[in-house]
């Protein structure tokens, strides 16, 4: 029979911080992060003093990505096209994970694929038809 877990502790190499998690078999911890890479070590210790360790690396990124639409877009409120093709570019200090779009007028949404997302196209986005009041 294995002795029960008595403690779960953590340490963050990036901040020098450490602490004790709440709980043992099911545990949680609020771990302060530094900007950039954070190597977090979690150690579980049983009643006999035997430790087991695991490490996870978490990246804290507070820099917003940049996006520029470069494809054709209507200049006026009305358009003769039922769809529009958009394209553009994105950048980020860590990397762009995805490009998504949504159209409040039609309820449509989607994503550009495949990566990389530094240059992307979104073909055939349906436009909403404006309704003219009847007289």
Buried (B, 14 or more C-beta within 10 A) or exposed (E): EEEEBEBBBBBBBBEEBBBEBEEBEEBEBEBEBBEEEBEBBBBBBBEEEEEEEEEEEBEEEEEEBEBEEEBEEEEEEEEEEEEBEBBBBBEBEEBBEEBEBEBEEEEEEEEBEEEEBEEBEBEEBBBEEEEEEEE
